Structures are given as structure tokens and as C-alpha cells.
């Protein structure tokens, strides 16, 4: 399959590499001249000429960068082409983007992508919204990108990014629980071997998970987490999850508390927030402050 990839950062660049390893032809564009194959969106679209259907996958930051990129593509692509937004866009924005492209008979898929920096070798989890036809046309690329059973067509346009939003809200709650457990273990006067405690949780325990694996490895390397500051950002999706919980009258106390804890991390040097910071860095390569 031949497709264009816009945005060749930590996620987009690795996805392009995984696609190429799988035998697909990828034309990449990025603002960084060292990373790109072509030097403009116009050149990227032109390079896709001859494909049965031109497909462009966008992996740029949510908000204005995504909107501006999709608006530019709308003027360059033709009826029958297909655009995928694989960033962490708000699902309402994705619905609006899909409607705007539909006016030009251009297909649109909102693809929530999880897997972080490990996705290149391990494969990604992708939850997508769109029509059956558009998903079917993407399947060759999707099958290459995802891990075993790591893809789901979850509904119409907007459903992919809504599902990813909730996924990230759940992630907030999971990280907060591990972080609070870590702080309790370290605060005890029983001289607990905290790396050993986290390690044994990984084997046979009901809380075992990939997130715990990453955290346990990080604590083994730096038991007191002295290498990071107790400061954790929120990506936006945690906020959106809480907003939707309020709008839909769904009680979400754990996710809400985890979001507020991120805000608190910017005011003090709590050990739990060091744990959050090191986990975010481990799975997604997110910034830590030393």
C-alpha cells in the first residue's frame, strides 16, 4: 500500500518505519528537513499520484496544527481520497473535520493510537472511527501497524478519538494508583524493599500489567526516583474525559482525582508525582524534569 505520513516525530516517524518494514511505500513530510522525504504538502500529494486511492495519515499535535493541516489537505486532495487523523484530537473536532471533508467527497478516519515509543517493535493498539469502506481500504496499513488483536473499528467518525480519550483517562487512574502505592511503600517504617515488591507484583498478581512492568523497571534503576522532578503534565485527554463524564452524568471519581493530582504535582515535590513522571517517560517518551 502507498500512503503519505505527515508528522514524523516520536509516533509518526516510528509508524512510518514500521509500515516500510511491512512492505508499504510511505512518503513522509515533516517540518524538520532532516526527517522528511518531500518538502511540502503539495509535493506529498503529488507523490501519491497513481495510487488507486490517495491516502494521507496525519500525526501532528491536536488543535490548530491538525486543523490547519486538514484544511490544507482538503484543498489539495480530490474526491475519493482518504485522510486519517492519528493524533490525539478531541472527538468533537474529528466529527467537524469529517463533515468538512465529506463536503468534498473526501473520506476521513479518526484513529486513536496507543503504544507510545514501543509501538515500532511491539506494534500499536488502534481504535478507529469511520465508514466500513474507509476502514477496509486502510486495512493493509492497519494490519501492519497493530499488534495481535490490536485493532478495532469502534464506530462512526468521532468514535475512535472518543475511545482513545477514555483509554487515556483510564491510564490516568492506573498510573495514579501505582504512584500512590509506591509512595505508601516508601513511607513505611518497615524498611520495605520497594523494587522487590513491585517486581513480585508483576508475576501472578491481579495488578500485573505492561504499565507496571515499565514502572518496576524504572524503580529498579532508580529506587528513590531521584532522577526526575515530581512534575507531570496532562495531555488534554484527561481533561476531556472528565468533561465528558460531567456532561454524560457518569461518575468518574478515580479519573477525576488523577487529573487533579497532576495539577497538584506542579506545586510540590511529591514522590507519587515522580512515579507518574517516570511512567509517562517509560511508555511514551514524555518529558521529565530533572
N, C-alpha and C positions, 0 to 999 in steps of 0.2 A: 504494500500500500504506500502511496505517496501522499505526504501531507506537510503543511508548514507548521512550525512551532515558534510562537512569539513569546519572548521572555525566557532566557537561558540561564537563570540563576540556579540556586541550590536545587529547586524542584524541577523546573523546566529543562535545565541542562541535563540532569540525570535521566529524566524521562526521554529526552531526545536520544541520549546514548543507549538506553535500554531498547528503544524502538529500532535503532540502527543495528544493534546486536541481533535483533529478531528478524532482520532482513528487510525492514521497511526503509524507504527513502525519505529522509527528513531534510527540509530546507529550513534553516534556523535564522531568526532575526532577533537581535538584542541591541540595546543602546551601546553596549561595550563592543567596540570594533574587533577586539581580540577573540570574542566568543561567537560572532555571527558568520553566517555564510553569505548573506546578502546585506546591502547597506540601507535598505528602505523597505517599507511595507509594499510599495509598488513593485519592487524587484521580487519580493517574496511571492506575491500573487502571480506575477508573470512567469516565475519559475515553475509554477504548478500547472501551467497550460499543458493540455494533452491528457490530463487525468480524467477518468470517467466523471468524477465529481470533485471539484476543488474543496479540500478540507483544510481548515486553519484552526489550530489549537492554541488558545491564548492562556499564558501563565504569567500574568503580571499582577501587581498589588490590586486589591479590591478598591472600589470607589472610583475617583476620577481617572486614574490610569486605565482601568478596564473600560470604563465608559468611552473615553477618548479613542482607545484602540478599536473598539467595536464600531463606533461611529465612522472611523476612517475605513475600516474593512467594508462597511455597508456601501461605501461609495466606490470601492474597488472590485468587489465580487459581483457575480451575476446571479440571476435566478437559477435555482437548483443547487447552488453551492452550500457549504455547511460550515458553521462556526461552532467551536466548543470553548466554553469558558471553564477552565480547570482551576481557577483561583478560588479564594475564599470569599466570594461575593455574597452580599445579602440576597436572600431568595426573592425578595420583592423587586430588587434591581434586576435580577435574572429574568423574572417574568416580564418586566418592561423591555429589557433587551430583546427577548424572544419575540415580543409583539412588534417591535420596531423592525426587526429583520424580516419577520413574516410579511410585512407590507411590501417588501422587495422579493418575496418568494425565496428567501434565503433561510435554510434550516438552522436551528440552534439547539444545542445541548448544554445543560448546566451539569458539570461533573465535579462532585466533591471528591477530592483526592486526599487520602491519608497514607502514611508510610514514611514520611519525613526523609531524612538523608539516607535511610537504609533501603528505600524502595528500589534503588538502582540494582542491587543484587538480590534482595529478598522478594521484590515485587510489591505492587501497591494494592490498596483497597480503594475501589472506585464505586461511588454511588451516583447514578446518573438520572437526570430528568429529561424527557423529550419524547418525540414520537417513536413508534416502533420502527418506522422506516429509517429515521436518522440513526437510531441506535444500531440497527442491523448494518448500516453502511460503515459504522465505526468499529464493528466487532473485531476485524482483524487487528487493529491497533490496540483495542481494549484487551483482547486476549493475550497480547504480548506484554502489556504493561502490568497486569494484575498478577497476584499470587494465586494459588489454587483456591477456587471458590471465592475470589476476592472482588467479584463484580456483581452489582445488582442494578437492574432498571427499576427504580423505585416509584416512578410515576411521571406525570407530565412536567413541562418546564417549570422550574422552581423547586420541584421535589428533591432534586439532587442536592442543591445547596441548603435546603431546609434540613435534610437528613444529616448532612455534614455539620451543620450548625449544632444540632442536638448532640451529635457524636462528640464535638469539641466541648460542649457543656458537660457531658458525662466525664470526659477526660479531665476537666477541671476538678470535679468531685473526687475522682480516683486519686489524682495527684495530691489533693489536699489531705485525703485520708492517710495516704502513705507518709506524707510530710508530718502530720500530727503524730502518727505512730512513732516515727523516727525521733521526734522531739521528746516524746514521753520516755522512750528507751534511754535516750541520752541524759535525761533529767533524773533518772532513778539513782538512788544511792547504793544500788546492788552491784555496781561495777559490771554491768551487762556488756558482753562482747557484742556490740551492735552489728558489725559486719557479719558475724556468725549468725545472729538472729535473723537478719534479712536474708542471708543465704539459705537457711533452712526453710524459710517460708516459700522459697522457690520450688520446693520438692514435696509434692503431695498435699500442700496446703490449699485451702479453698480460696486464698487470695493470690495464688500464683498467677502471673501474667507477664507479658513482654515488658510492660512498663516497670514492673517490679524487677525483672531481670536487669534492665538498664540502670535502675536506681541502685540495686545491690552492687553492681559492678562499680558504679561511681563512688559509693560509700567505702567499698573495699580499697579503692585507690586513694581516697581522701576521707577518712572516718569522721573528722570534725567539719568537713566541708569548708576548710579554711581558704580554699582557692576561689570561692565565689562570695559575692556580697548578697545579703538577704533582700534581694530586689527582684521582682518578677513582673513583667509586662502582661497586659491582657490583649489578645489579638483582635478583639472586637466581637468574635463569635460567642464568647461567654456572655457579653452584654446582650447580644441579640437573643440568645437562648432565654435569658431571664426576662427580657421584654416580652417574648412570645408566651412565656409561662404566665405572666401577668395578663396579657391580652386574652389568653385562652382559659384563664382561671384554673391552671394546672399547678398544684403545689410543687415547688421545686426547691425546698429549703437547703439541701446539700449543695446544689449547683450555685444557688444564690450566695450562700455563705462562702463558698470557694472563690467566687468573683470578688466579694468584698475583702477577703483575705489578701487578694492581690493588691488591692488599694492600700491596705494596711502595710504591706511589705515596703512601700515607698516611704514609710515614716519611721521604721525601726529596723533592727538587725536580728530579726527572729530566726532561730535555727530552722523552723518549718519552712520559711521562705527560701532559705538556702537550698533546702531539699527540692522545692518547686523549681528553682532556677536550674539546678543541676539536671533534673529530669527533662526539662524543656530543651536544654542543650543536648542531652544524650539522644533524644529521639528526633529532634528537628533541627539541630544545629543553631538554635536560637541564641541570641546574645546573652552573655553573662557579664556581670560587673565584678572585677577582681578587687 
